[in-house]
């Protein structure tokens, strides 16, 4: 697991302040300045290695917006359909809303196309405060959706073990980072 493209791009990523929150602007987490095919393939290939250990599942699920490139690449590569938890309400029968609180915003997300008994894996671009993931897992638990695993490209927080234990779901990150004195540090 060398992840050369990912590491290089993280070291080069600009960091901006959003209130008291340090925000890393990165191709995988923001699409800025652009996502190279090499970077996307490197990250999705690494995720796929971990996802394959989950056994059989019906669907890849991601949250809008930056989980979409990862879920698309994985869906094409693995031949498994994917569902996007959207920021827009459609009012479809069975639609479920999720209150999302992140390190820098509050909003709602909407789940369509999933129901009791579905077996899924979740992929997403980043885990920072864990607010979005915690909210989604809580709703899936109430819906009786079986989450086999959660796969995060970049872990910027310290919440993985806590959330994994709380929901009894394995969570795997491809790379763990910290911000020290305004710079990205890749943790071993």
N, C-alpha and C positions, 0 to 999 in steps of 0.2 A: 504494500500500500504506500506508494511513493507520493501520489497526489501532487505532483510538481506544479501543474497549472493552477490548482486551487491554492496551494501555499503561496506561490508567487503573486497571484492576484490579491490575496488577503494582505500581504505585506505592502502592496501598492495602493490599497483601498484608502480613499479619503475618509476622515471621521469628522462629523459635524455634531453640534450640540442641538438637542431639541429639549429645551428647558434644562433640567438636570440630567437628561438622558444622553449618553454618548451613542451616536448612531453611526455604524459603519456602512458606507455606501459601496456596495459590491455587486458585480454582475449577477451572481446567483440570487442575492436577496433583493435586488432592486432593478436589475436589467440595465444598469448604468455602469459604464458608458454603453456596453453591449455584451452579449453572452457569446463567446466563441464556441464553435462546435466542439473543439477539443476539451474545453472546460466542462461543458454540459455532458459530454460523453464520459469524461473521467469521473465526474460526480455520480451520474446515473449508473455507470458500471459498478462503482463501489457500493452504491445503495443496493443494486440488484444482488450482489454477493450475499448481503445480509438478509434481504427479503426472501431469497430462496430457502433460507433456513426455517422459515415460518410454516412450510408445508402448503397445503391447498387453501386458497382463498378465492373469493368471487370478484373482488373489486379493489382497485387502487383508489384511495380518496385523498383529496388535497383541498387546501383552503386557498381561495382567491387572494392575492393574485400570483405571487411568485413561486408557489408550489406547482403552478400549471406547467411550466417548461419541464420540470422534473417528472411529473406524472405523465406528460405526453411522451417523453423519451422512454420511460419505463413501460408504458402501455404498448408502444410500438415494438419495443424490444422483447417484451414478455408475452405479448398477445393477450393481454388482460384489459378489459375496459376500465375506464376511470370516471369518477364523479368529482365535480368541483363544488365545494361548499361556497356559495356565492354571497356577495355583499348586497345583492339586489333581491327584493321580495317579488315573487311571481304570483303568489296566491293560488298555487296548484293544490289539489287535494293531497293531504298528508304532509304538506310542507311544515317543517319544524324550524323555529327561530332559535338562535344562539346569541346570548349577550356576550360580546367580546370586549375584554379590557386588556390593553397592552401597556408597555412601558411609556407610551406616548399618545395613546388615543383610546376612545371608547366608541363602540359601534355594535351593529347586529350583523350576524351572518345567517344564511338560510340554507337548510338541507332539503334537497329534493331527491327522489329516486332511491332512497334507502329505507329499509323496513326491518322489522323484527326478524331475527334469524340470519340476516346477511352476515357474511364473514369477509372482513376487509383488512387491508393494511393502510396506514396513513403515511403519506410522505409530505414533507414541507421543507422550506428553504432554511428557516432559522428558528431557534428557540432561545429567547432572551429571558423574559420574565415568566413565561409559561402560561400567561393569561389566556391566550387563544386556545392552546392545546387543552388546558384544564377544562375550559368551557365546553369544547367539542366532546371530549371524553365523557364528561358528565352527562351530556345529552345522549350520547350513544349508549351509555349505561342504562338510562331511563327507557330508551327505545329498544333495548335488548339486541343491539347490533354487536356482534362478536369482533373485537379488534385484536388481531393476531400480533400486531407490532406497530410501532411508530418509528419512522426513519427520518432523521433530520440531517440536512446537509451541514449546517454550521451551528454549533452549540455555543452561544455567547453567555450563557447563564450558569447557574449552579443548582438548577431545579430538576434535572433529569431523574435522579434517584428518588427524590421526594414524590414526583408525579407518577413515576413508574410504580412505586409502592402503594400510593393512594388509590390507583385504579387497577392495580395488578396487571399491568401491561408492559411488556418489554419495550424500552425506548433506546434506540441506537443512534448515535451521531457519527457522521463521517469524520468531522474534525471539530476539536474544541479550541476555542480562542478566549482570550481575555484582553482587556484594554488596560495598558499600563502607561501612564504619562502620555496619553494621547496617541499611543501606538499599539498596533495589533501584536499580540504575543500568542504563538501557537503552543498549546499545552501538549505534553507528551501523553 
